[in-house]
Amino acid sequence: MSEAITPTVELKRVAPEDAEALLATNSHNRNLRPARVIQLANAMRRGEWEVNGQTLKIASDGTLIDGQHRLHAVVQSGIPIETLVMRNLPPEAQDTVDTGRKRRLADILKIEGYKDTHALAAAVNILHRYRNGLRIDYSQSGAPSPPQAMELIAQEPQIIESVKVARLLAKKVPGPIGVFAALHCVFVQIDPDPAEEFFEKLKEGDELEKGDPVLSLRNQLTRPQKDRGYTQSPATVTGLTCKAFNFRRKGTRKGLLTFRKDEKIPTIDPPAERLDGDG
């Protein structure tokens, strides 16, 4: 009877060429998720990679059990990383790898002591995308890493109060809380009083005359969606809301708001008195 092989673990520097060699042994891993690779590669380029106890796992027959996304990210980024490498695992150990749920941004925010963390995570995601000119959605590609998210909250603490405003708004007007919160944060920083009035009017719907962009936006967001629930995309809601805010500040009447899929998200200009450069 042969002796059992004892698994070993060591801290190693894994360069792109090492990653390619390990990936060559990746004979029966799960399907690769390109968006996850991009996310990890971007984090490596930003210097956010840290040794956190997670290991690259290699079976006793030399095949890769776990770590393909990290290794592909090393190759894609061209950045060497230090990581723990565990070897000599039984090949059948792969059946028990990654069966738990990955920790999400909302989980991390909860650990850090924040409240309403699912809404806050969604708001930070949208605010990050808006600030960086990225596609407005909730996909993994383009989402902020935890360090980026924490830095954004530190730089724009208004987002905490904006989530509270968006939570109340979403009870009366169907729409993504993350979008409402992110845009409230943006609008308030640019033009506080009109922004607060805009969102209050949008929430309550009181004393709005025909042609008021807020009424047009509210009607569009609250109209029935053929019993399928809320269907407008985060990008569409963002585009429509930005347009409504711009039109209202200019005093432009608008009976119907439109936003095409190929349109860019409108920018929000400073108030007119700040455009003359007089400070």
Protein Blocks (a to p, Z undefined) as FASTA:
>chain_A
ZZddddddddddddfklmmmmmmmmmbbccddfklmmmmmmmmmnopaccehiacdddfk
opafbhjlmmmmmmmnopacdddddehiafklmmmgokbccddfklmmmmnopahkllmm
mmmmmmmmmmnopacdfbfghpacfklmmmmmmmmmmlmmmmmmmmmmmmmmgcdfklmm
mmmmmmmmmmmmlmmmmmmmmmnopaiaehiaklmmmmmmmpcehhnajfbdfklmmmmm
mmmmmmmmnopacfbdcddfkbccddddddfklmnonZZ
